[in-house]
Amino acid sequence: MQARARYDRIGHGYAATRREEPRFMERIAAALGDAGSVVNVGAGAGAYEPRDRYVIAIEPSGVMAAQRPRDRAPAVRAMAHELPLHDQSVDAAMSVLSLHHWDEHREQGIRELRRVSRGPVILLTYDPDVSAAMWLMADYLPEVAELDRRIFPSMQTLVDWLGDRTRVEPLPVPRDTCDWMLGSFWAHPERVLDASARNATSGFARMDPDVVDRVITTVRRDLESGIWDMRHGELRSLETYDSGLRLLVSHPS
Ligand SMILES: C[S@@+](CC[C@H](N)C(=O)[O-])C[C@H]1O[C@@H](n2cnc3c(N)ncnc32)[C@H](O)[C@@H]1O
């Protein structure tokens, strides 16, 4: 399915459970440094978009753009791999949890971010080797781990594309985060049973209904029998967990 159409199908209700996590926003703001103008690619409903800088929001899906609050810049309907911007026309380029939807255009999209930014390129993404180890993927949903390995570039690949002035920072996911991304399910198996939480994660939204039904049935069974808590219950007492979320900050060579 084309990326543009994908979020027109799966993006309904996204902003209800995918709210901005202030601790991630702080890290992104620090990475943006003193950039006065920023392009946000795959901007969606506007989470993680700075409010104190000049922002150009790029978002191909009308369903996602319609969820942007009125005080945010309107979204330009374009795609990452052909940004409608001149070379080095903004101080910084950012993209949050979007690049795994760019399909065969991922490398070209990253090169576009590099092309238009005079300064840093900032990416929030997942390391698919780490996310595969979380109980949900390891015990119940290997199909998502397998999909993630295909669609999330490895950290080394991203460094190759971005250049050697790139640093990769782990971003542990707080237990009480208000951004219910799939990586936030680590201490909340009950979210698997909640359709609005599930459907706002592309991992679940991209699965066949049969797979989703199987996972709901087995997680519900293991919660009711106490098996989930016996195996993974100690996670409920941790404050944060590394579910593979990574911040990449890249400066021009
Ligand atoms: C998981 S959402 C993230 C939205 C927002 N950045 C956030 O963190 O809430 C992924 C976004 O990437 C957008 N997207 C998908 N394919 C894209 C492409 N080829 N170019 C730009 N954006 C794309 C989707 O429409 C969607 O809004």
The ligand as an ORCA input file, in Angstrom:
! r2SCAN-3c Opt
* xyz 0 1
  C       3.621      7.313     13.239
  S       3.119      8.748     12.404
  C       4.095      9.979     13.245
  C       3.479     11.345     13.187
  C       4.201     12.396     14.021
  N       5.554     12.609     13.540
  C       4.196     11.988     15.482
  O       5.257     11.689     16.024
  O       3.118     11.957     16.071
  C       3.943      8.610     10.828
  C       3.645      9.771      9.886
  O       4.498      9.688      8.737
  C       3.727     10.044      7.599
  N       4.327      9.494      6.374
  C       4.168      8.248      5.876
  N       4.851      8.119      4.725
  C       5.474      9.298      4.499
  C       6.336      9.775      3.463
  N       6.705      9.001      2.453
  N       6.792     11.044      3.553
  C       6.434     11.822      4.594
  N       5.608     11.421      5.601
  C       5.143     10.178      5.560
  C       2.363      9.436      7.885
  O       1.351      9.979      7.060
  C       2.209      9.752      9.368
  O       1.618     11.003      9.592
*
